[in-house]
């Protein structure tokens, strides 16, 4: 499976001051496929590998500290969301491919 991209809004809120900062998080990632058990190897669940996390304030990229990037990259909830995003992107790509193939058949039939 190739590299995938996902985008999500992030809000940083001040508890007492009421300040909210809206940012955009862009993640590049890949998903390893589920591998069933074999005679010598156990099954391996599909997993998400995060390649890059970037935060943006509008168009401006923000410099992430290592601890924040690590915290985001190691988040189980972020990985679960990315797995869901990957499934949606794969499903959409399959539907787009099927639509394209139908259109090609239609064009060939009308020749």
Buried (B, 14 or more C-beta within 10 A) or exposed (E): EEEBEBEEEEEEEEEEEEEEEEBBBBBEBBBEEEEEEEEEEEEEEEEBEBEEBBBBEEEEEEEBEEEEBEEBBEBEEBBEBBBEBBEEBEEEEEEEEEEEEEEEEEEEEEE
